[in-house]
Amino acid sequence: MRTGYFYSLVFALLTSASIAAIAAPAAAPEAAKAPLMLDVAAKAQTGKVDLNGADAPTLQRELSGIGEAKAKAIVAYRESNGPFSSVDELLEVKGIGKAILDKNREKLEVN
């Protein structure tokens, strides 16, 4: 009888330890968070999106009226024609009109 009681206690202890190990959250590596912090810090310095340095997801996220297709078109235009010399050159990109440019002009810069 004592042996059965002892084995029951050991079983309960091991079961609770195994459940605690499974339920414990995995620690996320800090290196994965670093680029996000750097991106926010770089944008916070100027508060504007650089047409020559921003990637398609950044353009899509930060600019009003710019979806995935237009953001990719901006990056493709930049890659084929070289860096933008002015914000007004954005009108040369297919799908970008004066209304979209005027809506986003204060958010844009060219470096």
N, CA, C and O of each residue as an XYZ file, in Angstrom:
444
protein
N       0.815     -1.191      0.000
C       0.000      0.000      0.000
C       0.865      1.265      0.000
O       0.587      2.219     -0.725
N       1.915      1.255      0.822
C       2.799      2.433      0.865
C       3.509      2.635     -0.466
O       3.720      3.772     -0.889
N       3.868      1.576     -1.109
C       4.560      1.685     -2.392
C       3.633      2.304     -3.436
O       4.080      3.138     -4.224
N       2.389      1.929     -3.463
C       1.424      2.499     -4.397
C       1.220      3.982     -4.158
O       1.110      4.763     -5.103
N       1.171      4.369     -2.887
C       1.021      5.789     -2.537
C       2.248      6.577     -2.990
O       2.123      7.683     -3.516
N       3.432      6.003     -2.784
C       4.681      6.653     -3.178
C       4.722      6.839     -4.702
O       5.083      7.912     -5.187
N       4.354      5.803     -5.448
C       4.362      5.891     -6.905
C       3.333      6.913     -7.408
O       3.566      7.583     -8.415
N       2.232      7.030     -6.730
C       1.228      8.028     -7.104
C       1.767      9.439     -6.926
O       1.537     10.308     -7.766
N       2.487      9.665     -5.827
C       3.086     10.979     -5.593
C       4.153     11.304     -6.642
O       4.217     12.427     -7.141
N       4.979     10.326     -6.970
C       6.019     10.535     -7.978
C       5.370     10.821     -9.339
O       5.813     11.711    -10.065
N       4.328     10.070     -9.678
C       3.617     10.300    -10.943
C       3.029     11.708    -10.991
O       3.141     12.387    -12.012
N       2.410     12.152     -9.910
C       1.813     13.491     -9.860
C       2.885     14.571     -9.994
O       2.683     15.566    -10.690
N       4.010     14.377     -9.337
C       5.106     15.342     -9.401
C       5.658     15.446    -10.828
O       5.850     16.549    -11.341
N       5.912     14.304    -11.464
C       6.452     14.320    -12.821
C       5.438     14.881    -13.830
O       5.820     15.576    -14.772
N       4.178     14.587    -13.637
C       3.151     15.110    -14.529
C       3.058     16.622    -14.432
O       2.980     17.309    -15.451
N       3.066     17.142    -13.212
C       2.977     18.600    -13.063
C       4.223     19.293    -13.605
O       4.129     20.385    -14.166
N       5.384     18.673    -13.443
C       6.616     19.258    -13.981
C       6.582     19.269    -15.500
O       7.030     20.232    -16.123
N       6.057     18.212    -16.100
C       6.006     18.155    -17.553
C       4.993     19.150    -18.108
O       5.236     19.750    -19.156
N       3.866     19.338    -17.431
C       2.871     20.321    -17.871
C       3.431     21.731    -17.757
O       3.198     22.565    -18.632
N       4.165     22.000    -16.688
C       4.765     23.322    -16.514
C       5.789     23.610    -17.605
O       5.888     24.740    -18.083
N       6.547     22.594    -17.999
C       7.552     22.784    -19.048
C       6.896     23.030    -20.405
O       7.396     23.826    -21.199
N       5.788     22.358    -20.673
C       5.095     22.533    -21.952
C       4.392     23.884    -22.001
O       4.381     24.538    -23.044
N       3.807     24.307    -20.890
C       3.029     25.533    -20.859
C       3.890     26.788    -20.770
O       3.393     27.888    -21.007
N       5.155     26.648    -20.436
C       6.024     27.818    -20.301
C       6.215     28.483    -21.666
O       6.485     27.791    -22.647
N       6.083     29.791    -21.749
C       6.264     30.471    -23.034
C       7.719     30.448    -23.457
O       8.630     30.558    -22.636
N       7.915     30.303    -24.746
C       9.267     30.315    -25.287
C       9.755     31.754    -25.354
O       9.008     32.652    -25.745
N      10.992     31.970    -24.978
C      11.558     33.317    -25.014
C      11.901     33.680    -26.455
O      12.584     32.924    -27.146
N      11.431     34.825    -26.901
C      11.725     35.285    -28.260
C      13.124     35.898    -28.285
O      13.494     36.629    -27.366
N      13.899     35.610    -29.319
C      15.240     36.196    -29.403
C      15.170     37.702    -29.587
O      14.312     38.198    -30.317
N      16.045     38.422    -28.946
C      16.071     39.879    -29.011
C      16.531     40.382    -30.377
O      16.182     41.493    -30.777
N      17.305     39.578    -31.089
C      17.815     40.018    -32.392
C      16.689     40.218    -33.395
O      16.793     41.063    -34.285
N      15.617     39.450    -33.258
C      14.505     39.584    -34.196
C      13.772     40.915    -34.007
O      13.163     41.415    -34.953
N      13.817     41.482    -32.833
C      13.127     42.734    -32.571
C      13.954     43.953    -32.966
O      13.392     45.028    -33.173
N      15.244     43.815    -33.072
C      16.118     44.952    -33.311
C      15.808     45.714    -34.604
O      15.751     46.943    -34.556
N      15.603     45.055    -35.768
C      15.337     45.830    -36.980
C      14.071     46.665    -36.889
O      14.016     47.759    -37.450
N      13.059     46.177    -36.199
C      11.836     46.953    -36.059
C      12.095     48.225    -35.272
O      11.567     49.287    -35.603
N      12.898     48.117    -34.245
C      13.206     49.283    -33.432
C      14.041     50.282    -34.228
O      13.842     51.492    -34.113
N      14.968     49.781    -35.031
C      15.793     50.668    -35.836
C      14.950     51.371    -36.889
O      15.159     52.554    -37.156
N      13.997     50.660    -37.494
C      13.128     51.251    -38.500
C      12.300     52.382    -37.901
O      12.164     53.444    -38.507
N      11.756     52.158    -36.730
C      10.954     53.180    -36.061
C      11.823     54.365    -35.677
O      11.406     55.515    -35.817
N      13.032     54.092    -35.193
C      13.924     55.178    -34.789
C      14.338     56.019    -35.997
O      14.403     57.244    -35.901
N      14.616     55.375    -37.129
C      15.016     56.120    -38.322
C      13.871     56.987    -38.834
O      14.100     58.119    -39.259
N      12.660     56.482    -38.802
C      11.513     57.257    -39.262
C      11.197     58.384    -38.286
O      10.775     59.463    -38.702
N      11.397     58.142    -36.989
C      11.075     59.151    -35.983
C      11.992     60.368    -36.083
O      11.601     61.471    -35.699
N      13.199     60.178    -36.594
C      14.131     61.294    -36.704
C      13.610     62.346    -37.683
O      13.650     63.539    -37.384
N      13.127     61.919    -38.840
C      12.673     62.871    -39.849
C      11.156     62.931    -39.934
O      10.593     63.967    -40.288
N      10.500     61.841    -39.614
C       9.051     61.793    -39.714
C       8.557     61.648    -41.140
O       7.355     61.745    -41.387
N       9.461     61.415    -42.084
C       9.103     61.300    -43.494
C       9.628     59.993    -44.067
O      10.539     59.371    -43.520
N       9.032     59.597    -45.176
C       9.436     58.384    -45.878
C      10.361     58.780    -47.027
O      10.018     59.630    -47.848
N      11.527     58.159    -47.073
C      12.491     58.435    -48.137
C      12.132     57.599    -49.369
O      12.138     56.370    -49.305
N      11.824     58.248    -50.470
C      11.453     57.537    -51.687
C      12.587     56.679    -52.236
O      12.333     55.666    -52.887
N      13.827     57.069    -51.985
C      14.959     56.321    -52.513
C      15.427     55.210    -51.588
O      16.244     54.381    -51.989
N      14.928     55.174    -50.361
C      15.406     54.157    -49.432
C      14.330     53.218    -48.929
O      14.651     52.160    -48.388
N      13.080     53.564    -49.087
C      11.999     52.754    -48.526
C      11.709     51.551    -49.411
O      11.756     51.639    -50.638
N      11.408     50.428    -48.769
C      11.000     49.246    -49.515
C       9.483     49.262    -49.712
O       8.789     50.122    -49.167
N       8.977     48.314    -50.488
C       7.553     48.288    -50.832
C       6.642     48.184    -49.608
O       5.650     48.910    -49.541
N       6.936     47.305    -48.628
C       6.044     47.251    -47.462
C       6.002     48.561    -46.676
O       4.953     48.930    -46.149
N       7.123     49.259    -46.595
C       7.157     50.540    -45.883
C       6.320     51.575    -46.622
O       5.551     52.312    -46.004
N       6.466     51.633    -47.931
C       5.669     52.583    -48.726
C       4.180     52.291    -48.571
O       3.370     53.206    -48.422
N       3.831     51.019    -48.606
C       2.430     50.625    -48.485
C       1.874     50.981    -47.115
O       0.733     51.430    -47.004
N       2.665     50.784    -46.084
C       2.219     51.028    -44.713
C       2.130     52.514    -44.394
O       1.208     52.931    -43.694
N       3.045     53.309    -44.879
C       3.150     54.704    -44.457
C       2.387     55.691    -45.332
O       2.043     56.781    -44.875
N       2.119     55.327    -46.576
C       1.510     56.284    -47.490
C       0.035     55.983    -47.710
O      -0.367     54.823    -47.806
N      -0.753     57.022    -47.786
C      -2.196     56.908    -47.978
C      -2.507     56.680    -49.456
O      -1.993     57.393    -50.317
N      -3.342     55.694    -49.747
C      -3.729     55.414    -51.120
C      -2.741     54.556    -51.882
O      -2.899     54.345    -53.085
N      -1.719     54.057    -51.192
C      -0.709     53.223    -51.832
C      -0.905     51.793    -51.332
O      -0.717     51.498    -50.152
N      -1.287     50.916    -52.261
C      -1.436     49.504    -51.938
C      -0.194     48.744    -52.340
O       0.840     49.330    -52.664
N      -0.313     47.431    -52.312
C       0.831     46.584    -52.631
C       1.319     46.791    -54.061
O       2.525     46.886    -54.293
N       0.405     46.861    -55.016
C       0.788     46.998    -56.427
C       1.483     48.332    -56.690
O       2.502     48.370    -57.380
N       0.948     49.418    -56.153
C       1.562     50.734    -56.375
C       2.903     50.843    -55.665
O       3.830     51.466    -56.184
N       3.016     50.245    -54.490
C       4.294     50.267    -53.770
C       5.355     49.516    -54.564
O       6.495     49.967    -54.669
N       4.979     48.373    -55.120
C       5.930     47.614    -55.939
C       6.271     48.375    -57.217
O       7.402     48.303    -57.697
N       5.298     49.108    -57.772
C       5.563     49.902    -58.974
C       6.555     51.023    -58.680
O       7.400     51.339    -59.518
N       6.460     51.622    -57.503
C       7.403     52.682    -57.116
C       8.809     52.112    -57.015
O       9.761     52.706    -57.520
N       8.942     50.962    -56.363
C      10.264     50.340    -56.211
C      10.801     49.911    -57.578
O      11.991     50.080    -57.845
N       9.958     49.363    -58.444
C      10.401     48.941    -59.774
C      10.847     50.149    -60.603
O      11.848     50.077    -61.315
N      10.114     51.248    -60.512
C      10.502     52.464    -61.234
C      11.869     52.948    -60.754
O      12.726     53.323    -61.554
N      12.057     52.934    -59.439
C      13.328     53.382    -58.865
C      14.474     52.488    -59.309
O      15.570     52.974    -59.591
N      14.227     51.172    -59.374
C      15.283     50.245    -59.782
C      15.626     50.366    -61.266
O      16.781     50.183    -61.651
N      14.640     50.672    -62.096
C      14.905     50.762    -63.534
C      15.388     52.143    -63.966
O      16.144     52.245    -64.932
N      14.972     53.213    -63.279
C      15.326     54.575    -63.692
C      16.305     55.278    -62.766
O      16.667     56.428    -63.017
N      16.733     54.628    -61.724
C      17.638     55.252    -60.775
C      16.867     55.975    -59.682
O      15.636     55.986    -59.686
N      17.583     56.570    -58.760
C      16.920     57.219    -57.619
C      16.089     58.432    -58.048
O      16.368     59.089    -59.051
N      15.066     58.694    -57.251
C      14.215     59.858    -57.503
C      15.010     61.128    -57.230
O      15.749     61.203    -56.248
N      14.858     62.121    -58.092
C      15.544     63.397    -57.871
C      14.644     64.390    -57.140
O      15.134     65.336    -56.523
N      13.324     64.177    -57.206
C      12.387     65.023    -56.484
C      11.126     64.217    -56.185
O      10.892     63.162    -56.775
N      10.331     64.725    -55.272
C       9.076     64.076    -54.921
C       8.116     64.116    -56.109
O       7.328     63.188    -56.292
N       8.168     65.170    -56.914
C       7.276     65.307    -58.070
C       7.527     64.241    -59.136
O       6.646     63.960    -59.948
N       8.709     63.651    -59.138
C       9.022     62.595    -60.102
C       8.159     61.348    -59.856
O       8.065     60.480    -60.724
N       7.547     61.262    -58.705
C       6.653     60.154    -58.375
C       5.472     60.082    -59.349
O       4.883     59.017    -59.531
N       5.128     61.203    -59.970
C       4.030     61.234    -60.945
C       4.339     60.393    -62.185
O       3.426     60.018    -62.921
N       5.612     60.095    -62.418
C       6.015     59.281    -63.562
C       5.691     57.801    -63.357
O       5.676     57.032    -64.319
N       5.435     57.403    -62.123
C       5.131     56.004    -61.823
C       3.694     55.711    -62.218
O       2.779     56.466    -61.888
N       3.507     54.605    -62.929
C       2.165     54.236    -63.382
C       1.258     53.981    -62.176
O       1.613     53.219    -61.276
N       0.106     54.612    -62.165
C      -0.855     54.434    -61.085
C      -0.800     55.518    -60.026
O      -1.666     55.580    -59.153
N       0.212     56.374    -60.095
C       0.333     57.468    -59.131
C      -0.093     58.755    -59.825
O       0.524     59.184    -60.800
N      -1.137     59.351    -59.318
C      -1.635     60.599    -59.893
C      -1.406     61.773    -58.966
O      -0.855     61.626    -57.874
N      -1.831     62.928    -59.412
C      -1.646     64.158    -58.644
C      -2.358     64.098    -57.302
O      -1.835     64.600    -56.307
N      -3.537     63.495    -57.254
C      -4.290     63.426    -55.991
C      -3.541     62.613    -54.941
O      -3.467     63.019    -53.781
N      -2.988     61.476    -55.335
C      -2.234     60.645    -54.384
C      -0.967     61.369    -53.953
O      -0.603     61.339    -52.778
N      -0.297     62.014    -54.893
C       0.918     62.751    -54.551
C       0.611     63.892    -53.582
O       1.328     64.077    -52.598
N      -0.441     64.653    -53.850
C      -0.789     65.769    -52.969
C      -1.181     65.283    -51.580
O      -0.895     65.948    -50.584
N      -1.831     64.131    -51.512
C      -2.256     63.573    -50.232
C      -1.055     63.154    -49.370
O      -1.130     63.172    -48.142
N       0.056     62.774    -50.029
C       1.222     62.241    -49.322
C       2.453     63.138    -49.372
O       3.505     62.763    -48.853
N       2.345     64.290    -49.973
C       3.517     65.143    -50.188
C       4.280     65.461    -48.901
O       5.510     65.427    -48.890
N       3.555     65.771    -47.808
C       4.229     66.125    -46.562
C       4.870     64.925    -45.873
O       5.680     65.097    -44.963
N       4.521     63.723    -46.292
C       5.115     62.505    -45.714
C       6.346     62.037    -46.468
O       7.054     61.145    -46.002
N       6.610     62.625    -47.623
C       7.678     62.144    -48.518
C       8.888     63.057    -48.510
O       8.791     64.266    -48.304
N      10.032     62.427    -48.742
C      11.283     63.163    -48.952
C      12.167     62.373    -49.891
O      11.958     61.176    -50.087
N      13.157     63.036    -50.475
C      14.105     62.397    -51.365
C      15.494     62.660    -50.819
O      15.912     63.811    -50.693
N      16.202     61.600    -50.499
C      17.590     61.711    -50.009
C      18.538     61.094    -50.987
O      19.747     61.087    -50.755
